[in-house]
Amino acid sequence: MIERYLLRYFLAVVEHGNFTRAAESCNVTQPTLSVGIARLEESVGQRLFHRSNRRVDLTPTGAQFAEHARRIEAQFNLAEQAMKQRRPEAIIRLGVLSTLPSAIIAAIAGALGGIEGIRTEFVEGRASELQDRLDAARIDMAIITEPQGRHRAQFMPVATEGYSLALPASHPLGQRATIAAHELADNVMLVRRHCELLTATSQHFTARGVRPFFAARSRNDDRILALVAAGVGVTVMPDCFGAPGVARVPMEDFAHVRTLGVLMQEAGAVPEAVVARVRAVLGERIGGEWGDGV
């Protein structure tokens, strides 16, 4: 294999027609350059130069080799320039709440994909898990519900929404304006085990004497929606969830809401363009009290 520095020695001799000046242009001593040319000729298997006291001229083989050497060196230079011009991409580790719909996460990914020089790594988890990862510097920003305690000061609220029933579109109560808990006493329920309001929802039904049969328990909201659409049962979900074949109806006396936003350890920890696009997607897709102002 012919190393690049040997090609540079060779082309310097071709350009200057003299070993001494060629060595100076390459910032090496003349003996070093002469050894390099000898090594190159040994690799090629033929002499590349006619040497005289006054000048060094190319042999026919050397002239042919020079054409290839110039093309190779030109490609090397182009590759170096391309790498210098390409800026390294910054990786933003974005924590996303596990109770965000897949469609919203996909919309965020699409919005961030248009920012030059930024790559996004998505990390899913519950609100408490994302806060722990943020404290441990394992993520740079989190999309979560409003936290309590010491994290609250760094939280930037973006969107507010309520919770309502998800029923099969063919359900007899699917067209109602509201539904009371006792009207679901004979319905099959689906449990979202990762829901922030799981305890409050259970207490709401139990207090009204409703103890239904549970057909499925899952942490996968896409699966829960598919089961609802298939007519397997009903469940309680944040209002931002929807799917073909699923009706959304509010429950009476169930006024719980959640505020979604972004959390960082400190302001400026994430490029403003990233924060702005995440806020824009949440505001557009969810809205509510805070989202109207995004």
C-alpha positions as CSV (number, residue, x, y, z in Angstrom):
1,M,0.0,0.0,0.0
2,I,1.3,3.5,-0.9
3,E,1.0,5.9,1.9
4,R,-0.2,9.4,1.3
5,Y,3.0,11.2,2.4
6,L,4.9,9.4,-0.3
7,L,2.5,10.8,-2.9
8,R,3.0,14.3,-1.5
9,Y,6.8,13.9,-1.7
10,F,6.5,12.7,-5.3
11,L,4.2,15.6,-6.3
12,A,6.5,18.1,-4.6
13,V,9.5,16.9,-6.7
14,V,7.4,17.0,-9.9
15,E,6.3,20.6,-9.1
16,H,9.8,21.9,-8.1
17,G,12.0,19.7,-10.3
18,N,14.5,19.6,-7.4
19,F,14.8,17.5,-4.3
20,T,16.1,20.3,-2.1
21,R,13.2,22.7,-2.9
22,A,10.7,19.8,-2.7
23,A,12.0,18.9,0.7
24,E,11.6,22.5,1.9
25,S,8.0,22.7,0.7
26,C,7.2,19.5,2.6
27,N,9.0,20.7,5.7
28,V,11.3,17.7,5.8
29,T,15.0,17.2,5.2
30,Q,16.4,16.3,1.8
31,P,17.6,12.9,2.9
32,T,14.2,12.1,4.4
33,L,12.5,13.1,1.1
34,S,15.1,11.1,-0.9
35,V,14.4,8.0,1.2
36,G,10.7,8.5,0.7
37,I,11.0,8.7,-3.1
38,A,13.2,5.6,-3.1
39,R,10.6,3.7,-1.1
40,L,7.9,4.9,-3.5
41,E,9.9,3.6,-6.5
42,E,10.4,0.3,-4.7
43,S,6.6,0.0,-4.2
44,V,5.9,0.9,-7.8
45,G,8.6,-1.4,-9.1
46,Q,10.1,1.1,-11.5
47,R,12.1,4.4,-11.6
48,L,9.9,7.5,-11.6
49,F,12.6,10.1,-12.1
50,H,15.7,10.7,-14.2
51,R,18.2,12.4,-11.9
52,S,20.9,14.9,-13.0
53,N,23.1,17.5,-11.3
54,R,20.8,20.3,-12.5
55,R,17.3,18.9,-12.6
56,V,15.1,15.9,-11.9
57,D,12.8,14.8,-14.7
58,L,10.0,12.3,-14.9
59,T,10.5,9.0,-16.6
60,P,7.6,7.8,-18.9
61,T,6.4,5.7,-16.0
62,G,6.7,8.7,-13.6
63,A,4.6,10.8,-16.0
64,Q,1.9,8.2,-16.0
65,F,2.0,7.8,-12.2
66,A,1.8,11.6,-11.8
67,E,-1.6,11.6,-13.4
68,H,-2.9,9.1,-10.9
69,A,-1.2,10.8,-7.9
70,R,-2.7,14.2,-8.7
71,R,-6.2,12.7,-8.9
72,I,-5.7,10.8,-5.6
73,E,-4.4,13.9,-3.8
74,A,-7.3,16.0,-5.1
75,Q,-9.7,13.5,-3.7
76,F,-7.9,13.6,-0.3
77,N,-8.2,17.4,-0.3
78,L,-11.9,17.3,-1.1
79,A,-12.6,14.8,1.7
80,E,-10.7,16.9,4.2
81,Q,-12.6,20.0,3.2
82,A,-15.9,18.3,3.4
83,M,-15.2,17.0,7.0
84,K,-14.0,20.5,8.1
85,Q,-17.2,22.1,6.7
86,R,-19.5,19.5,8.4
87,R,-20.4,20.6,11.9
88,P,-20.7,17.8,14.5
89,E,-24.3,17.2,15.5
90,A,-25.4,17.9,19.1
91,I,-27.4,15.1,20.7
92,I,-30.4,16.3,22.8
93,R,-31.7,13.6,25.2
94,L,-35.4,14.3,25.5
95,G,-37.4,12.6,28.2
96,V,-41.0,12.0,27.2
97,L,-43.9,11.1,29.5
98,S,-45.1,7.6,28.9
99,T,-48.7,8.9,28.9
100,L,-48.2,11.0,25.8
101,P,-49.9,9.7,22.7
102,S,-47.5,8.3,20.0
103,A,-48.9,10.8,17.5
104,I,-47.7,13.7,19.6
105,I,-44.3,12.2,20.2
106,A,-44.0,11.6,16.4
107,A,-45.0,15.2,15.8
108,I,-42.3,16.4,18.2
109,A,-39.7,14.2,16.4
110,G,-40.7,15.6,13.1
111,A,-40.5,19.2,14.3
112,L,-37.0,18.6,15.9
113,G,-35.8,16.8,12.8
114,G,-35.8,20.1,10.9
115,I,-33.2,21.7,13.2
116,E,-29.8,21.6,11.5
117,G,-27.0,20.2,13.7
118,I,-29.3,18.6,16.2
119,R,-30.1,14.9,16.8
120,T,-32.7,13.8,19.3
121,E,-32.6,10.8,21.6
122,F,-36.0,9.9,23.1
123,V,-36.2,8.4,26.6
124,E,-39.6,7.3,27.8
125,G,-40.7,7.1,31.4
126,R,-43.1,8.1,34.2
127,A,-42.8,11.7,35.5
128,S,-40.8,10.6,38.6
129,E,-38.4,8.5,36.5
130,L,-37.8,11.4,34.1
131,Q,-37.1,13.8,37.0
132,D,-34.6,11.3,38.4
133,R,-32.9,11.0,35.0
134,L,-32.7,14.8,34.8
135,D,-31.1,15.0,38.2
136,A,-28.5,12.4,37.2
137,A,-27.8,14.3,33.9
138,R,-29.0,11.3,31.9
139,I,-31.4,13.5,29.9
140,D,-31.3,17.2,29.0
141,M,-35.0,18.0,29.1
142,A,-38.2,16.3,30.0
143,I,-41.8,16.6,28.8
144,I,-43.8,15.9,32.0
145,T,-46.8,16.8,34.1
146,E,-46.4,19.7,36.5
147,P,-44.0,18.4,39.3
148,Q,-44.2,19.2,43.0
149,G,-41.3,20.2,45.3
150,R,-38.0,21.5,44.2
151,H,-38.5,20.8,40.5
152,R,-41.5,23.1,40.3
153,A,-39.4,26.3,39.9
154,Q,-37.7,25.0,36.7
155,F,-41.0,23.7,35.1
156,M,-42.3,25.6,32.1
157,P,-46.1,24.9,31.7
158,V,-47.3,24.6,28.1
159,A,-50.7,22.9,27.8
160,T,-53.6,21.9,30.1
161,E,-56.2,19.1,29.5
162,G,-58.8,17.1,31.3
163,Y,-59.6,13.4,31.5
164,S,-62.6,11.7,30.0
165,L,-64.0,8.3,29.1
166,A,-62.8,6.4,26.0
167,L,-65.6,4.2,24.7
168,P,-66.3,2.2,21.5
169,A,-67.9,4.5,18.9
170,S,-70.8,2.1,18.8
171,H,-71.4,2.3,22.6
172,P,-74.9,3.3,23.6
173,L,-73.6,6.2,25.6
174,G,-71.0,7.2,23.0
175,Q,-73.0,10.3,21.8
176,R,-73.9,11.6,25.3
177,A,-72.6,15.0,26.5
178,T,-71.6,13.5,29.8
179,I,-71.7,10.1,31.5
180,A,-72.2,9.4,35.2
181,A,-70.2,6.7,36.9
182,H,-73.2,4.6,37.9
183,E,-74.2,4.4,34.3
184,L,-71.1,2.2,33.7
185,A,-71.8,-0.2,36.4
186,D,-72.4,-3.1,34.0
187,N,-69.5,-2.1,31.7
188,V,-66.2,-3.9,31.2
189,M,-63.2,-1.7,32.2
190,L,-59.7,-1.5,30.8
191,V,-57.0,-0.4,33.3
192,R,-54.2,1.9,32.2
193,R,-51.7,0.9,34.9
194,H,-49.3,3.8,34.2
195,C,-52.1,6.5,34.5
196,E,-51.3,9.4,36.8
197,L,-54.9,9.3,38.0
198,L,-55.2,5.6,38.5
199,T,-55.9,5.9,42.2
200,A,-58.2,8.8,41.9
201,T,-60.2,7.1,39.1
202,S,-60.5,3.9,41.1
203,Q,-61.8,5.9,44.1
204,H,-64.3,7.8,41.9
205,F,-66.0,4.6,40.8
206,T,-65.7,2.8,44.1
207,A,-67.3,5.7,46.0
208,R,-70.3,5.5,43.6
209,G,-70.7,1.7,44.1
210,V,-69.2,0.8,40.7
211,R,-67.0,-2.3,40.8
212,P,-66.7,-3.5,37.2
213,F,-65.0,-6.4,35.6
214,F,-61.5,-5.6,34.4
215,A,-60.8,-7.2,31.0
216,A,-57.2,-6.0,30.6
217,R,-54.4,-4.1,32.4
218,S,-51.7,-2.5,30.3
219,R,-49.1,0.2,30.2
220,N,-49.4,0.5,26.4
221,D,-52.0,3.2,25.5
222,D,-52.0,2.2,21.8
223,R,-53.1,-1.3,22.9
224,I,-55.7,0.1,25.2
225,L,-57.2,2.2,22.4
226,A,-57.2,-0.8,20.1
227,L,-59.1,-2.8,22.7
228,V,-61.6,0.1,23.2
229,A,-62.1,0.4,19.4
230,A,-62.7,-3.4,19.2
231,G,-65.5,-3.1,21.8
232,V,-63.7,-4.9,24.6
233,G,-64.3,-2.3,27.2
234,V,-64.0,1.4,28.3
235,T,-61.4,3.4,30.1
236,V,-60.4,6.8,31.4
237,M,-57.7,8.7,29.5
238,P,-56.3,12.2,29.0
239,D,-58.3,14.1,26.4
240,C,-55.4,14.2,23.9
241,F,-55.9,10.5,23.1
242,G,-58.0,9.4,20.2
243,A,-58.3,6.8,17.6
244,P,-60.7,5.7,14.8
245,G,-63.6,3.8,16.4
246,V,-63.2,5.5,19.8
247,A,-65.6,8.1,21.2
248,R,-64.5,10.5,24.0
249,V,-67.1,11.6,26.5
250,P,-66.5,13.6,29.8
251,M,-67.6,12.1,33.1
252,E,-69.8,13.8,35.6
253,D,-68.1,15.1,38.8
254,F,-64.6,14.2,37.4
255,A,-62.9,17.6,37.1
256,H,-59.3,16.4,37.2
257,V,-56.8,18.1,34.8
258,R,-53.2,17.8,34.1
259,T,-50.7,20.5,33.1
260,L,-48.0,19.4,30.7
261,G,-44.7,21.3,30.1
262,V,-41.0,21.1,29.8
263,L,-38.5,20.7,32.6
264,M,-34.7,21.5,32.5
265,Q,-32.1,21.7,35.2
266,E,-31.5,25.3,34.3
267,A,-32.5,27.9,31.7
268,G,-30.4,27.6,28.5
269,A,-29.4,24.0,29.0
270,V,-31.1,23.1,25.7
271,P,-31.1,25.2,22.5
272,E,-34.0,27.6,22.4
273,A,-35.1,26.3,19.0
274,V,-35.6,22.8,20.5
275,V,-37.6,24.2,23.4
276,A,-39.7,26.4,21.1
277,R,-40.6,23.6,18.8
278,V,-41.6,21.2,21.6
279,R,-43.8,23.9,23.2
280,A,-45.4,24.6,19.8
281,V,-46.3,21.0,19.2
282,L,-47.8,20.6,22.7
283,G,-49.7,23.8,22.5
284,E,-51.1,22.9,19.1
285,R,-52.0,19.3,19.8
286,I,-53.3,19.8,23.4
287,G,-53.9,23.5,24.0
288,G,-55.8,24.4,27.1
289,E,-55.1,27.2,29.5
290,W,-51.4,27.4,28.8
291,G,-51.4,26.1,25.2
292,D,-53.5,29.0,23.9
293,G,-50.6,31.4,24.6
294,V,-47.9,29.3,22.9
